[in-house]
Amino acid sequence: MRNDECIIEIYYKDKLVNTWYKEGDKWALISTRGVTHYATAEQFLSHLLPSLMKDDYTIKVKPRDRL
């Protein structure tokens, strides 16, 4: 699966915190309030990597057609 074919969801204690997907050359973040923010790949990784190291966080990757 390529970056532009997936949605990445970050959960904290089983509650959805962030939804990320690739849009063109930027990553798009949809907040829990529905606000969309755009980020570079480096900014995206700075949000994703700390979540991977913590026990209370879960990362789910889904096909993009569910967005």
Sequence and secondary structure as in RCSB ss.txt:
>XXXX:A:sequence
MRNDECIIEIYYKDKLVNTWYKEGDKWALISTRGVTHYATAEQFLSHLLPSLMKDDYTIKVKPRDRL
>XXXX:A:secstr
  GGGEEEEEEETTEEEEEEEEETTEEEEEETTS EEEE HHHHHHHHHHHHH TTEEEEEEEGGG 
